[in-house]
Amino acid sequence: MRLLLVLLAIGFVSPALAAPSPASTVAACVAAADGEFAAQRACIGQMNAACQDAEDGGGVTTAGMVTCANRERDQWVALRDAALSTLRTRENAAQTASRDRALSAHAAWSQARCAYDASLYEGGSMVIYATAACEVAQTADIALMLHQRAHDLLPD
């Protein structure tokens, strides 16, 4: 950690690609939306865009753009996993089986959808970013659905 801070201080590591501040996280954005689904959906892509727009230019290369997208996707995965953890303790066996089928179907859909999105850039370097950006959106969609369901199941 000290090495990262030293490298940031002397400019060897892009601040945009360094760890995000707590206020810029997906979880903070979703929490600030206060349960309003449209406002939560507006969080999708915000962290990725901010990372790419950072003044250091770290997000202007394909590799930088992918790094930014992957960082956001990882945060949606964390939100999804937290919701799944809650749901596992509160749903009955039939709900669990239904949820697991839905997750499998969503994974297959996401893979096909992202391959389709990437096909627009066939043979180009943007295939990698198109796939990463699609994965952000697909992961966010399922994370928000599960997050809302987990929230609905919480006792008042």
C-alpha positions in Angstrom: 0.0 0.0 0.0 2.8 2.4 0.8 4.4 1.7 -2.6 1.1 2.6 -4.3 0.9 5.9 -2.3 4.5 6.7 -3.1 4.0 5.9 -6.8 0.8 8.1 -6.9 2.6 10.9 -5.2 5.4 11.0 -7.8 3.1 10.4 -10.7 3.9 6.8 -11.8 0.4 5.4 -11.3 -2.6 7.1 -12.8 -4.9 8.5 -10.1 -7.9 7.5 -12.2 -6.8 3.9 -12.1 -6.0 4.0 -8.4 -8.6 2.8 -5.9 -11.7 5.0 -5.9 -12.7 7.2 -3.0 -15.6 5.8 -0.9 -17.9 8.5 -2.1 -17.4 7.4 -5.7 -18.4 3.8 -5.2 -21.3 2.0 -6.7 -22.6 1.1 -3.2 -22.6 4.8 -2.2 -24.5 5.8 -5.3 -27.1 3.1 -4.8 -27.5 4.0 -1.1 -27.9 7.7 -2.0 -30.7 6.7 -4.4 -32.7 5.8 -1.3 -34.5 2.8 -2.8 -35.7 4.6 -6.0 -35.0 2.2 -8.8 -34.6 4.8 -11.5 -32.1 6.6 -9.4 -30.3 3.4 -8.7 -30.2 2.6 -12.4 -28.7 6.0 -13.0 -25.6 4.8 -11.1 -24.7 2.3 -13.9 -21.7 3.6 -15.7 -21.0 6.6 -13.5 -17.8 5.3 -11.9 -16.6 4.0 -15.3 -17.2 7.3 -17.0 -15.6 9.3 -14.1 -12.5 7.0 -14.3 -12.2 7.5 -18.1 -12.8 11.3 -17.8 -10.1 11.8 -15.2 -7.6 14.5 -16.2 -4.6 12.2 -16.3 -5.8 10.5 -19.5 -5.7 7.0 -18.0 -9.0 6.1 -19.5 -8.3 7.2 -23.1 -6.6 4.0 -24.1 -8.5 0.8 -24.7 -6.6 -0.8 -21.8 -7.4 2.1 -19.6 -11.1 2.0 -20.6 -11.3 -1.7 -19.8 -9.6 -1.2 -16.5 -12.1 1.5 -15.6 -15.1 -0.7 -16.7 -13.7 -3.8 -14.8 -13.3 -1.7 -11.6 -17.0 -0.7 -11.8 -18.1 -4.2 -12.7 -16.3 -5.6 -9.7 -18.2 -3.2 -7.4 -21.5 -4.4 -9.0 -20.4 -8.0 -8.3 -19.8 -7.1 -4.7 -23.3 -5.5 -4.4 -24.8 -8.6 -6.1 -23.0 -10.9 -3.8 -24.1 -9.0 -0.7 -27.7 -9.2 -1.9 -27.3 -12.9 -2.6 -26.0 -13.5 0.9 -29.0 -11.8 2.4 -31.4 -13.7 0.1 -29.8 -17.1 1.0 -30.8 -16.5 4.7 -34.4 -15.4 3.9 -35.7 -17.3 0.9 -37.4 -20.7 1.1 -36.2 -23.7 -1.0 -38.6 -23.0 -3.9 -37.5 -19.3 -4.1 -33.8 -20.4 -3.9 -34.3 -22.9 -6.8 -36.1 -20.3 -8.9 -33.5 -17.6 -8.2 -30.7 -20.0 -9.1 -32.5 -20.8 -12.5 -32.9 -17.1 -13.1 -29.2 -16.5 -12.4 -28.1 -19.2 -14.7 -30.4 -17.9 -17.5 -29.1 -14.4 -16.9 -25.5 -15.5 -17.1 -26.2 -17.2 -20.5 -28.1 -14.1 -21.7 -25.3 -11.8 -20.6 -22.7 -13.8 -22.4 -24.7 -13.8 -25.6 -25.7 -10.2 -25.3 -22.1 -9.0 -24.7 -20.9 -11.1 -27.6 -23.5 -9.4 -29.8 -22.5 -5.9 -28.6 -18.9 -6.7 -29.2 -19.6 -7.9 -32.7 -20.1 -4.3 -33.8 -16.3 -3.9 -33.6 -15.4 -7.2 -35.2 -11.6 -7.4 -35.5 -10.9 -4.1 -33.7 -9.5 -3.4 -30.3 -12.8 -1.9 -29.1 -14.2 -5.5 -28.9 -12.5 -5.7 -25.5 -14.0 -2.5 -24.2 -17.5 -3.2 -25.7 -17.5 -6.5 -23.9 -16.3 -4.9 -20.6 -18.9 -2.1 -20.8 -21.7 -4.7 -21.6 -20.6 -6.8 -18.6 -20.9 -3.7 -16.4 -24.5 -3.1 -17.5 -25.5 -6.8 -17.3 -23.9 -7.2 -13.8 -25.5 -4.0 -12.6 -29.0 -5.1 -13.9 -28.9 -8.4 -11.9 -27.3 -6.7 -8.9 -30.0 -4.1 -8.7 -32.8 -6.6 -9.1 -31.3 -8.8 -6.3 -30.5 -5.8 -4.1 -34.1 -4.6 -4.4 -35.5 -8.1 -3.5 -33.1 -8.4 -0.6 -34.2 -4.9 0.6 -37.9 -5.9 0.3 -37.3 -8.9 2.4 -35.6 -7.0 5.3 -37.7 -6.6 8.4 -38.9 -3.1 9.1 
